[in-house]
Amino acid sequence: MKTKQIFSRFILFVGLFALIISCTSDDNSSNSTIQNQIQNTAQSGTWIISNFVDSGNDETEHFLCYSFDFNSDGTLVATSQNNTYNGTWSITDSNSNDDSSDDLDFNINFNLTNEFEDLNDDWDIVSYNSTSISLIDVSGGNGGTDYLTFTIGTPNSNCTSSTQTTIQDNVGSGTWRITEFIDSGIDETNHFTGYDFTFNSSGVLNANNGTNNYDGTWSITDSNSTDDSQDDLDFNINFNLTNDFEDLNDDWDFISQTATKIELIDISGGNGGTDYLTFEKN
């Protein structure tokens, strides 16, 4: 009799174990299906950012000029009338035992030092459909809550001021040199002696002195698309380097600009000092 009871319990255990395995498999399959659905949705068209709130600050206007393409190879391309930025994207599952989108992360990364770096995060998915993807990120340590929404559409067609266009046309013509670089009171102009700078229309900034050849990125962005003034324009420079060129990385403000000379300034917060950068055309 005891042997029969032990056998019955064994059969029951095997059945329960098989049921658990079956449910887990179904959950994995369901979650994978949702993940594939969101990936296919993101790749189905061209998107714009219709809402971006960064810790309570509405910064949607920073991206009004840009369309976004989520490519199947994991590249994320943001394109405006004058600039193209390349980043990466992915959707990953932090808990394969749950059959909901609650555990899926929508990962975005732009290796830039302008406003696009604010989009970098492993976003949680609030909702999605064929025309909208809503994301959220709740930061730890009272860092606030960020909201990001992509919507199928086309970017604002009237978001580039005539001043911005003029400066972009000027710097995109010919090669330039640095004639002044003051870093918090220290003159470091000589670090860039002999380098010619080329501001390509693709957003690539090339520096070459005949021996060294460095590629970075550049852009001019407008924090107020309704204002035709250089006061609201940022001259963004980024070199992903660990030499003297990383000191040029910033969202510079304009002091003055002509067809042959661009004077820039950056005032750092927290008593970080004031930097000056001047490019002159060769």
N, C-alpha and C positions, 0 to 999 in steps of 0.2 A: 504493500500500500504506500509506504513512504517513497519508494522508488517511483511510483506512478505520480505522486504529488510533485516530486522534484522535476520530473519530465514535463508535467503540465505547466509548472512555473517557467521552465526553460522555454517552452513553446510561446508562452505569453510574453516573455522578455524579448524574444526574437521578433515577435509581431510588433511590439511597441517600438523597438529599435528601427525596424523597417519603416514604420509610419513616420518616425522623426526624420529619417534620412529622406523619405519621400517629400515631406513638407519643406525641409531645408532646400531640397533640389528645386521644388516649385517656387520658393521664395527667391532663390538665386536667379531662376529663369525669368520671373516677373520683374525683378529689379534690373536685370540685364536688358529686358525689353524696353523698360522706361528709359534707361540710359541711351539705348539706340534711338528711341523716338526723339529725345531731345537733341541728340547729335544730328540726326537727319533734319530736324526742324531748323537748327542753327545754320546748316549748310544749304538750306533751300532757297535762299535769296540774299539780297543786300539789305543791311540793317542800319538804323540810326540810333543814337542815344536820345530817348525822349524824356528821360529823368535820371539825374545823378545828384544825390544828396550826400554830402560828405560831412558826417558828424554834425548835422543840422544846417549846414551851408549848402544852398542850392547852387551847384556848379555846372548845371546842364549846358549853359551858354558856351562853356569852353569847347564843346564838341559839336556845336550846331553845323559846322562846315564839313563834317566828316561822315563818310559812309564806311561801314564795317563789313568785311567778308570773312566768314569762318570757313576756312578751306579744309578739305578732308585730310590733308597732310599735317594738320595741327598748326598751320600758320594762320595768324590773324592779321589782316591787312586793313589799315585805316587810311582812307584817301580823301583829300580835299582838292580844291582847285589848284593848289600850289605845292602840297606836301603829300608824301606817302610814308607811313610808318609801318614797320613790320614787327609783329609780336607773335606770341604763341597762345594757344588755348587748348583745353582738354576738359573732359568730364570724367571724374573718378568717383568710385564708390567706396566710402569709408566703412560701410557695414554691409557685407554681402548677404547677411541673414535677414535683411528687411526688404520687403517688397514695395517700398515707397520711395519717392524722390527726396524724402527728408534727409537721407544719408548721402545724397549725391552732391559733389562739389563741382562748381563751374569755375575752372581755373583760368585766369587771365594774367598774362605777363608781357609788359613792354619794357625793354631794357633802355629806358630813357630817363632824363632828369627834368622833363617838362610836366605839364598837367597830366600826361598819359600814365605816368607812374602811379597816379592816384587810383587808377583802375585795377592795379595789380592786387590780386587777392584770390583766395579759394572761397568763392562766393557760395552761399546756400541758395537753393532754388525755391522761390516762393510759389511761382506758377509759370505755366508755359502753354502756348497754343500756336497755331500756324502763323500768327502775326505779332506775337509778343512774348518776351522772356523777361520775367521779373526776378531780380536777385536781391539778396540781403546779406549783410555781414555785421554781426554784433561783436565789437571789439572787447577784449578783456581789459581790466584795470580802468574802468570808466572811460574807455576810449571812444564811446559813442557808437551810434548805429549808422551804417551806410546803406543807401538804396541805389540800385542801378537797374534801369529798364531799357532793353533793346526792343525796337519796333521796326517792322518792315516798312521801308520808305526811302525817300531821297533827302539829302541834306539841304539846308537852307541855301537858296541860290543867290542870295544877296548878303553874304556875310563877310566879304572881303572889302575893306575900305580902300579908297583910291590911294591913300598914303601907304598902306601895307603893300599894295600892288607895286607902287613906285619903288619902294625900298627893295622888294624882292627882285624886281627887274634890274635894279642897279647892282646889287651884290652878285646877281647871277651872270653878270657880264665881266669877262676877264678874270684876272687873278689879283689877289690882295695880299698885303703884308701887315704884320702887327707893328705899329710905330710907338705904341705905349701900352704897357700893362703894369699897373700898380696894384699890388695885392696887400691890402691892409697897411698901406703906408710904405711898403717895400717895393722898389722898382725892380721888376723881373723881366723887363722888355728883352734883355739879351738872351733869355732862354729860348726865344723864338726867332732870333736873327737868322736870316737865310732861308726861312720857310715861306713858300708861296701857298696861299690858301685859295681853294676853288670851291665855290658854293654851287653845287649842282642842283638842277631843278628837281631831281629825284629825292632831295633831302639829304644827300650824302655831302659831307664836308671833308675835303681832302687837303692834307698838309704835306708838302714835299720839299725837301731841301737838296735833292739830288742823291742823297744817301739813305735817308729815312723817309718812309712813306706811310702816313697814318690816315685812316678813314674814321670819321665820326659822323654825327648827324647835326642838322641845323633846321630851324624853322622860325617863322615869325607868326606869333599868335596874338589875337585881339581879345582882351578880356571884356570888351564892351563893343559888340558888333554894330551898335547904333551910333557910334561916335567915330567920325572921320578924323581922328587925331592920333599922333604918335605917342601921346601920353599914356594910352592904354595898351600899347603894343609891347610885347616881350620878344626879345631876340634870344632864342633858345639854342644853346650849344652843348653838345655832349660828345666827349671822347671816352670810350670805355677802356681807359688806360690807367696805369699807375705811375706815370712819369709826370713831367712838367705840364703836359697837356690836360691832365685832369683838373688843374687849377682854372682852366677856361670854362669848365662846366657850370652853367648857371642859366637862369632865365633873366637876362640882362634887360635893363630899362634904357631907353634912348635919351641921350643928351641932345644930340644933333645928328643930321644925316644929309649928305649930298650925293651926287653921282660918283664922287671920288673919295669920300671920307665918311666913316661911321664912328661916332663916339658913343660909348656905352658906359653904364654905371650900375653898380649893385651895392645897396646898403644892407648889410647883414643885421639881423636882429640880435639882441642879447649882447650888445657891445662888441660885435664881431668885426667891426671896422667897415671901411668903404673901399670898393675895388673899382678901378677904371680900366677900360679896354678900348683901344682905338685901332681900327682897320683903315688902311689907305690903299687905294688902287695902284697897281704897278703901272 
